[in-house]
Amino acid sequence: MSDSPLPASSAQEMRARTRHARAWVWGAIALIIGWFALGAVIGPAAGQLSSAQENDNATFLPADAEATRVIDKQQLFTQESTLPVVVLFVTDNAISPDQQQAVAGFVEEVPGLFVETGPGASDGRDMSEFLSAAPVTAVPSEDGQAVLVTVLLSEAETTDALPNGESPVLAVAEALTEAANDAAEPVDLESYVTGPGGLLADLVSVFGAIDGTLLLATALVVTLILILVYRSPFLWVIPLVSAGFALALASSVVYLLAINDVLSLNGQSQGILTVLVFGAGTDYALLMVSRYREELHYYERPVDALKAAWRGTVEPILASGGTASLGLLMLLFSELNSNKSTGPVAAAGIAAALVVMLTLLPALLLVPSAALPLAAFLMVVIPAIVLELIFGTPLAPFAIVGGIIAVIALVVVIAGGIYRQFSTVGNRPRLLDVDPVRWAFWPRVPTQDSGDDKLSGGWATVSRQIGRRPRLVWVGAAAGLLILAFFSMTLSASGIATTDLFVDEVDSV
């Protein structure tokens, strides 16, 4: 029995739907290219975000605190603003003549110390270029067991980041620490770099180390969650890549606002930005992908399923992002400058996550092959990162191998696209006819008319129970929240001292 041809109207309708689907796919490809081009532009600004940090005491203290007001008043009585760095030499007994001579030699050596300022080890400046006009002084203690060497830095020379992106205060403190140790060890002295400048250097060092560690830890945790939720070797890459773009977008926006004095940035707010963008972006991605998977059971074409999923999730995502952003902006009413900084910085992160997850994420779901090179790279690099954190295995060889595999995957994707562009079957172009759902969701591929396994199981039972008794659920939840909110009356918001911010022992403390 031969197949009967389709009616003309049905054939025309199918051709129109095919053209419509292909137009959406081409639009998704254009959107992906646009985002990658934008990523190349904003990447350098995002990478310089740490250089825009301000981690001095006034950045963390309340704006009307006595200490902050004193700092402001001091500017009226000095022609040159200075930042003191104190080098402490101490011993258990009275300082001997040899030890005194070692300290005196250190004092004379300070102006000529080499301070590393460039990307190369030989790029640097003399310490004298960072010093104020005041001389370096050494003051012994009354019991004769310690000497305080005061080094006054010019704030004008220690404000802008160095060519290598490092804080000038941190670079000066590192040079002083090395020189002080070299002078103290041969004569059995202990040396510490402390004072306001030393404390600031320790804060910059700690927060600078946090950024990279926090980013890696957050990415690994998010990756593990996505793999467990999706149970697919490929799908987790798409939300992770989207979250990376959201972080880059948020970081570049915050960097531009910070360097133009629209908002202040410190290490605390930058660390929160990283976690918040990945967290919020992952939440929005989970909602979008879950709805997309559901709609694939009702639509034959992935384009139609994705459009239905986008319409079904755009309102809750906008509501969630808007509520979170407004809540974070309430921190502008905080007394602590550090909290005031966190509010707009974190709100910018939420806004970036919202924009990316409503644009780039759906495009990558429709054209998942665009993420294939990144998937190949991450599958090699992420296990290497775990090995580096646990065993100290070098990351560079794995990164090189991952890059080579990613390039090969990119060539395969481009070649496959060209092949589909020009090949035909029965005079019908095969352009973009490859099913984007099959490899993205493999091995649990949702298809039209197939049973949705999400409609069975424990969580499905919970949702049905909630649907049967919605009033009881919301009244009970509201009562529980009110009980928990009552304990906020005992919240102590007095904060902690700056010296208590450190977990490990540092010289300045």
C-alpha positions as CSV (number, residue, x, y, z in Angstrom):
1,M,0.0,0.0,0.0
2,S,1.6,3.3,-1.1
3,D,1.6,6.4,1.0
4,S,-0.9,9.0,0.0
5,P,0.4,12.5,-0.5
6,L,-0.5,15.2,2.0
7,P,-3.2,17.7,1.1
8,A,-1.8,20.9,-0.4
9,S,-2.9,23.0,2.6
10,S,-1.2,20.6,5.0
11,A,2.0,20.6,2.9
12,Q,2.0,24.4,2.8
13,E,1.5,24.5,6.6
14,M,4.4,22.2,7.2
15,R,6.7,24.2,5.0
16,A,5.7,27.4,6.7
17,R,6.3,25.8,10.1
18,T,9.7,24.6,8.9
19,R,10.6,28.0,7.7
20,H,9.5,29.5,11.0
21,A,11.5,27.0,13.0
22,R,14.6,27.6,10.9
23,A,14.2,31.4,11.3
24,W,14.2,30.9,15.1
25,V,17.3,28.7,14.9
26,W,19.1,31.3,12.8
27,G,18.1,34.0,15.3
28,A,19.5,31.8,18.1
29,I,22.8,31.4,16.2
30,A,23.0,35.2,15.7
31,L,22.3,35.7,19.4
32,I,25.0,33.3,20.4
33,I,27.5,34.9,18.1
34,G,26.5,38.3,19.6
35,W,27.0,37.1,23.1
36,F,30.4,35.6,22.3
37,A,31.5,38.8,20.6
38,L,30.3,40.8,23.6
39,G,32.2,38.4,25.9
40,A,35.4,39.2,24.0
41,V,34.8,42.9,24.6
42,I,33.8,42.7,28.3
43,G,36.3,40.0,29.2
44,P,39.3,42.3,29.9
45,A,37.2,44.6,32.1
46,A,35.8,41.7,34.0
47,G,39.4,40.4,34.6
48,Q,40.4,43.7,36.1
49,L,37.6,43.8,38.7
50,S,39.9,43.1,41.6
51,S,42.0,46.2,40.7
52,A,39.0,48.4,41.4
53,Q,38.6,47.2,45.0
54,E,39.0,49.5,48.0
55,N,39.7,47.6,51.2
56,D,40.8,50.4,53.6
57,N,39.2,50.8,57.0
58,A,36.9,53.6,55.8
59,T,35.5,51.3,53.2
60,F,34.2,48.9,55.8
61,L,33.4,51.2,58.7
62,P,30.1,53.1,59.0
63,A,30.2,56.5,57.2
64,D,29.4,58.4,60.4
65,A,31.7,56.4,62.7
66,E,34.1,58.3,64.8
67,A,37.1,56.6,63.2
68,T,35.8,57.5,59.7
69,R,35.2,61.1,60.7
70,V,38.8,61.3,62.1
71,I,40.2,60.0,58.9
72,D,38.3,62.7,57.0
73,K,39.4,65.4,59.5
74,Q,43.0,64.4,59.2
75,Q,43.0,65.4,55.6
76,L,42.5,69.0,56.7
77,F,45.7,69.1,58.8
78,T,48.2,67.5,56.4
79,Q,49.6,68.7,53.1
80,E,50.3,65.2,52.0
81,S,48.0,62.2,52.9
82,T,50.1,59.3,54.1
83,L,49.5,55.7,55.0
84,P,51.7,54.3,57.8
85,V,53.2,50.9,57.5
86,V,54.9,49.8,60.8
87,V,57.6,47.1,60.9
88,L,58.0,45.6,64.3
89,F,61.2,43.9,65.4
90,V,60.9,42.0,68.7
91,T,63.0,39.6,70.9
92,D,62.5,37.9,74.2
93,N,65.5,39.8,75.8
94,A,66.9,43.2,75.5
95,I,68.0,44.0,72.0
96,S,71.7,43.5,71.6
97,P,74.1,45.9,69.7
98,D,74.2,43.4,66.8
99,Q,70.4,43.4,66.6
100,Q,70.3,47.2,66.8
101,Q,72.8,47.4,64.0
102,A,70.6,45.0,61.9
103,V,67.6,47.3,62.5
104,A,69.5,50.4,61.6
105,G,70.7,48.7,58.4
106,F,67.1,47.9,57.5
107,V,66.1,51.5,58.1
108,E,68.8,52.7,55.7
109,E,67.9,50.1,53.2
110,V,64.2,50.8,53.0
111,P,64.2,53.7,50.4
112,G,66.3,51.6,48.0
113,L,64.2,48.4,48.2
114,F,63.0,46.9,45.0
115,V,59.2,46.8,44.6
116,E,57.9,44.5,41.9
117,T,55.3,46.4,39.8
118,G,55.2,44.7,36.4
119,P,54.3,41.3,35.0
120,G,58.0,40.4,34.8
121,A,60.2,39.7,37.9
122,S,62.6,42.4,36.7
123,D,59.9,45.1,36.3
124,G,59.8,47.3,39.4
125,R,60.4,50.6,41.1
126,D,62.4,51.8,44.1
127,M,60.6,52.0,47.4
128,S,61.5,55.7,47.5
129,E,58.9,56.4,44.8
130,F,56.1,55.2,47.1
131,L,57.3,57.0,50.3
132,S,56.3,60.4,51.6
133,A,58.7,63.2,52.3
134,A,58.9,62.1,56.0
135,P,62.0,60.1,56.9
136,V,61.8,56.4,58.0
137,T,62.1,56.4,61.8
138,A,62.9,53.7,64.3
139,V,61.6,53.9,67.9
140,P,62.7,51.4,70.6
141,S,60.3,50.2,73.3
142,E,60.7,51.2,77.0
143,D,61.7,47.7,78.0
144,G,64.2,47.5,75.2
145,Q,62.8,44.3,73.7
146,A,61.2,45.8,70.5
147,V,61.7,48.4,67.9
148,L,59.0,50.0,65.8
149,V,60.1,51.2,62.3
150,T,57.5,53.6,60.8
151,V,57.4,53.8,57.0
152,L,55.0,56.5,55.7
153,L,53.6,55.8,52.2
154,S,52.3,58.6,50.0
155,E,48.6,57.8,49.4
156,A,48.8,59.5,46.0
157,E,51.4,56.9,44.9
158,T,49.5,53.9,46.4
159,T,46.0,54.5,45.1
160,D,46.1,53.2,41.5
161,A,46.8,49.6,40.7
162,L,50.2,48.6,39.4
163,P,50.8,47.4,35.8
164,N,50.6,43.8,37.0
165,G,47.2,44.5,38.5
166,E,48.4,44.3,42.1
167,S,47.7,46.7,44.9
168,P,50.7,49.1,45.5
169,V,50.2,48.7,49.3
170,L,50.5,44.9,49.0
171,A,53.6,45.1,46.8
172,V,55.3,47.5,49.2
173,A,54.3,45.3,52.2
174,E,55.7,42.2,50.5
175,A,59.0,44.0,49.8
176,L,59.2,45.3,53.4
177,T,58.4,41.8,54.8
178,E,61.1,40.2,52.7
179,A,63.7,42.8,53.7
180,A,62.7,42.7,57.4
181,N,63.0,38.9,57.5
182,D,66.4,39.1,55.8
183,A,67.6,41.6,58.4
184,A,66.0,39.8,61.5
185,E,66.8,36.1,61.0
186,P,70.6,36.3,61.2
187,V,70.5,38.1,64.6
188,D,67.5,36.1,66.1
189,L,64.9,38.8,65.8
190,E,61.3,38.3,64.9
191,S,59.8,40.8,62.4
192,Y,56.2,41.7,61.6
193,V,54.7,44.2,59.1
194,T,51.7,45.8,60.7
195,G,50.0,49.2,61.2
196,P,47.2,50.6,59.0
197,G,49.2,49.8,55.9
198,G,50.1,46.3,57.0
199,L,46.5,45.6,57.9
200,L,45.3,46.9,54.5
201,A,47.9,44.7,52.7
202,D,46.7,41.6,54.6
203,L,43.1,42.4,53.7
204,V,44.0,42.8,50.0
205,S,46.0,39.6,50.1
206,V,43.2,37.6,51.7
207,F,40.4,38.9,49.5
208,G,42.5,38.5,46.4
209,A,43.2,34.9,47.2
210,I,39.5,34.4,48.0
211,D,38.3,35.5,44.5
212,G,40.1,32.7,42.6
213,T,39.4,30.0,45.2
214,L,35.7,31.1,45.5
215,L,35.2,31.1,41.8
216,L,36.6,27.6,41.4
217,A,34.7,26.2,44.4
218,T,31.5,27.7,43.2
219,A,31.9,26.4,39.7
220,L,32.7,22.9,40.9
221,V,29.7,22.8,43.3
222,V,27.4,24.1,40.6
223,T,28.7,21.6,38.1
224,L,28.1,18.7,40.5
225,I,24.6,19.9,41.2
226,L,23.8,20.2,37.5
227,I,25.2,16.8,36.7
228,L,23.2,15.2,39.5
229,V,20.0,17.0,38.4
230,Y,20.2,16.5,34.7
231,R,22.0,13.1,34.7
232,S,23.4,14.0,31.3
233,P,27.0,14.2,30.2
234,F,26.4,17.3,28.1
235,L,23.4,19.3,29.3
236,W,25.1,20.7,32.4
237,V,27.6,22.6,30.3
238,I,24.9,25.0,28.9
239,P,23.8,26.5,32.2
240,L,27.4,26.6,33.4
241,V,28.5,28.5,30.3
242,S,25.6,30.9,30.7
243,A,26.4,31.5,34.3
244,G,30.0,32.3,33.3
245,F,28.8,34.9,30.8
246,A,26.5,36.4,33.5
247,L,29.4,36.7,35.8
248,A,31.6,38.3,33.1
249,L,28.7,40.8,32.3
250,A,28.2,41.7,36.0
251,S,31.9,42.0,36.7
252,S,32.4,44.3,33.7
253,V,29.5,46.5,34.7
254,V,30.6,46.7,38.3
255,Y,34.2,47.5,37.2
256,L,33.1,50.4,35.0
257,L,30.8,51.8,37.8
258,A,33.6,51.4,40.4
259,I,36.4,53.1,38.5
260,N,34.0,56.0,37.8
261,D,33.1,56.4,41.5
262,V,29.4,55.5,41.0
263,L,29.7,52.7,43.6
264,S,32.5,51.3,45.8
265,L,33.8,47.8,45.6
266,N,35.6,45.8,48.2
267,G,36.7,42.2,48.5
268,Q,33.6,41.2,50.4
269,S,31.2,42.4,47.8
270,Q,33.2,40.9,45.0
271,G,33.2,37.5,46.6
272,I,29.4,37.7,47.2
273,L,29.0,38.8,43.6
274,T,30.6,35.6,42.3
275,V,28.5,33.2,44.5
276,L,25.3,35.1,43.9
277,V,25.6,35.2,40.1
278,F,26.3,31.5,39.9
279,G,23.6,30.7,42.4
280,A,20.9,32.8,40.8
281,G,21.8,31.9,37.3
282,T,21.8,28.2,38.1
283,D,18.3,28.6,39.7
284,Y,16.9,30.3,36.6
285,A,18.5,27.8,34.4
286,L,17.1,24.8,36.3
287,L,13.6,26.4,36.0
288,M,14.0,27.1,32.3
289,V,15.5,23.7,31.4
290,S,12.9,21.8,33.5
291,R,10.0,23.5,31.8
292,Y,11.6,22.9,28.4
293,R,11.9,19.2,29.1
294,E,8.2,19.1,30.1
295,E,7.1,21.0,26.9
296,L,9.1,18.6,24.7
297,H,6.5,15.9,25.7
298,Y,3.7,18.1,24.1
299,Y,5.5,19.6,21.0
300,E,7.1,17.9,18.0
301,R,9.5,20.7,17.2
302,P,12.1,21.9,19.8
303,V,11.5,25.5,18.7
304,D,7.8,25.3,19.7
305,A,8.6,23.6,23.0
306,L,11.3,26.2,23.8
307,K,8.9,29.1,23.0
308,A,6.3,27.6,25.3
309,A,8.9,27.1,28.1
310,W,10.2,30.7,27.7
311,R,6.7,32.1,28.0
312,G,6.0,29.9,31.0
313,T,9.1,30.9,32.9
314,V,9.8,34.5,32.0
315,E,7.3,35.9,34.5
316,P,8.6,33.9,37.6
317,I,12.2,34.6,36.6
318,L,11.5,38.4,36.3
319,A,9.6,38.3,39.5
320,S,12.4,36.5,41.3
321,G,15.2,38.7,39.9
322,G,13.3,41.9,40.5
323,T,12.4,40.9,44.1
324,A,16.0,39.9,44.9
325,S,17.5,43.0,43.3
326,L,15.1,45.3,45.2
327,G,15.9,43.4,48.5
328,L,19.6,43.8,47.9
329,L,19.3,47.5,47.2
330,M,17.8,47.9,50.7
331,L,21.4,47.5,51.9
332,L,21.9,51.0,50.8
333,F,20.2,52.0,54.0
334,S,22.8,50.1,56.1
335,E,25.2,52.0,58.3
336,L,28.2,49.9,57.3
337,N,29.9,51.1,54.1
338,S,30.8,47.5,53.3
339,N,27.1,46.6,53.2
340,K,26.2,49.7,51.2
341,S,28.8,48.5,48.6
342,T,27.3,45.0,48.6
343,G,23.8,46.1,47.8
344,P,24.2,47.6,44.3
345,V,27.1,45.2,43.4
346,A,24.9,42.1,44.2
347,A,21.9,43.7,42.5
348,A,23.9,44.2,39.3
349,G,24.9,40.5,39.5
350,I,21.2,39.4,39.8
351,A,20.3,41.6,36.9
352,A,23.1,40.2,34.7
353,A,22.0,36.6,35.6
354,L,18.4,37.4,34.7
355,V,19.3,38.9,31.3
356,V,21.7,36.1,30.3
357,M,19.4,33.3,31.4
358,L,16.5,34.7,29.4
359,T,18.5,35.2,26.2
360,L,21.7,33.2,25.9
361,L,20.5,30.1,27.7
362,P,17.4,29.6,25.4
363,A,19.6,30.1,22.4
364,L,22.1,27.5,23.5
365,L,19.3,25.1,24.3
366,L,18.1,25.5,20.7
367,V,21.5,25.2,19.2
368,P,23.4,23.2,21.8
369,S,26.2,22.3,19.4
370,A,27.5,25.9,20.0
371,A,28.5,24.8,23.5
372,L,30.1,21.5,22.3
373,P,33.7,23.0,22.1
374,L,33.3,24.4,25.6
375,A,31.9,21.1,26.8
376,A,34.9,19.3,25.5
377,F,37.2,21.7,27.2
378,L,35.4,21.6,30.6
379,M,35.3,17.8,30.6
380,V,39.1,17.8,30.6
381,V,39.8,20.9,32.8
382,I,37.2,20.4,35.6
383,P,38.7,17.0,36.7
384,A,42.1,18.6,36.4
385,I,41.0,21.4,38.8
386,V,39.9,18.9,41.3
387,L,43.2,17.1,41.1
388,E,45.1,20.3,41.5
389,L,43.1,21.3,44.6
390,I,43.5,17.8,46.2
391,F,46.9,16.6,45.0
392,G,48.6,19.7,43.6
393,T,48.7,18.3,40.1
394,P,49.8,20.9,37.5
395,L,46.8,22.3,35.6
396,A,48.6,23.7,32.5
397,P,49.0,20.3,30.6
398,F,45.4,19.5,31.1
399,A,44.4,23.0,29.9
400,I,46.5,22.6,26.8
401,V,44.9,19.2,26.0
402,G,41.4,20.5,26.7
403,G,42.1,23.4,24.3
404,I,43.2,21.1,21.5
405,I,40.1,18.9,22.0
406,A,37.9,22.1,22.0
407,V,39.5,23.2,18.7
408,I,38.8,19.8,17.2
409,A,35.2,19.9,18.4
410,L,34.8,23.4,16.9
411,V,36.1,22.2,13.6
412,V,33.7,19.3,13.7
413,V,30.7,21.6,14.5
414,I,31.6,24.0,11.7
415,A,32.1,21.2,9.2
416,G,28.9,19.6,10.2
417,G,27.0,22.8,9.7
418,I,28.5,23.3,6.2
419,Y,27.6,19.8,5.3
420,R,24.0,20.2,6.3
421,Q,23.9,23.6,4.5
422,F,24.7,22.1,1.1
423,S,23.5,18.5,1.3
424,T,20.0,17.5,0.3
425,V,17.7,14.5,0.7
426,G,14.9,14.4,-1.9
427,N,15.6,18.0,-2.9
428,R,14.8,19.0,0.7
429,P,17.6,21.1,2.4
430,R,18.9,19.4,5.5
431,L,20.1,22.7,7.0
432,L,19.6,22.6,10.8
433,D,17.4,19.5,10.7
434,V,19.6,17.7,13.2
435,D,17.7,17.2,16.4
436,P,19.1,19.5,19.1
437,V,17.3,17.6,21.9
438,R,18.7,14.2,21.4
439,W,22.3,14.8,22.2
440,A,21.7,17.6,24.8
441,F,19.4,15.4,26.9
442,W,20.9,12.1,26.2
443,P,20.5,9.4,27.6
444,R,17.0,10.4,28.9
445,V,15.7,12.0,25.7
446,P,12.2,13.5,26.1
447,T,10.0,13.0,23.0
448,Q,6.4,13.9,22.1
449,D,3.7,11.5,23.4
450,S,6.2,9.8,25.7
451,G,5.5,9.5,29.4
452,D,7.0,12.3,31.6
453,D,8.9,10.6,34.4
454,K,8.8,13.9,36.3
455,L,5.1,13.3,36.9
456,S,5.8,10.3,39.1
457,G,7.9,9.9,42.2
458,G,8.2,11.6,45.6
459,W,8.2,15.2,44.5
460,A,5.3,14.7,42.2
461,T,3.3,13.3,45.2
462,V,4.3,16.3,47.3
463,S,3.1,18.7,44.6
464,R,-0.2,16.9,44.2
465,Q,-0.8,17.1,48.0
466,I,-0.1,20.8,47.9
467,G,-2.5,21.3,45.0
468,R,-5.2,19.6,47.0
469,R,-4.8,21.8,50.1
470,P,-3.3,25.1,48.9
471,R,-4.8,27.2,51.7
472,L,-3.5,25.0,54.5
473,V,-0.1,25.0,52.9
474,W,0.3,28.8,52.5
475,V,-1.2,29.5,56.0
476,G,1.1,27.0,57.6
477,A,4.1,28.3,55.7
478,A,3.3,31.9,56.6
479,A,2.9,31.0,60.3
480,G,6.2,29.2,60.3
481,L,8.0,32.2,58.7
482,L,6.5,34.6,61.2
483,I,7.7,32.4,64.1
484,L,11.2,32.3,62.6
485,A,11.1,36.0,61.9
486,F,10.4,36.7,65.6
487,F,13.9,35.5,66.5
488,S,15.3,38.4,64.5
489,M,14.6,40.5,67.5
490,T,17.6,39.0,69.2
491,L,19.9,39.6,66.2
492,S,23.2,41.3,67.2
493,A,24.2,43.6,64.3
494,S,27.1,45.3,66.0
495,G,29.5,43.7,63.7
496,I,33.1,42.5,64.3
497,A,36.4,44.3,64.5
498,T,38.5,44.5,61.3
499,T,41.2,42.4,63.0
500,D,38.7,39.6,63.6
501,L,38.0,39.2,59.9
502,F,41.0,36.9,59.5
503,V,40.8,33.2,60.1
504,D,44.6,32.5,59.9
505,E,47.2,34.5,61.8
506,V,48.6,37.4,59.8
507,D,51.5,39.8,60.6
508,S,49.4,42.9,61.1
509,V,47.2,41.3,63.7
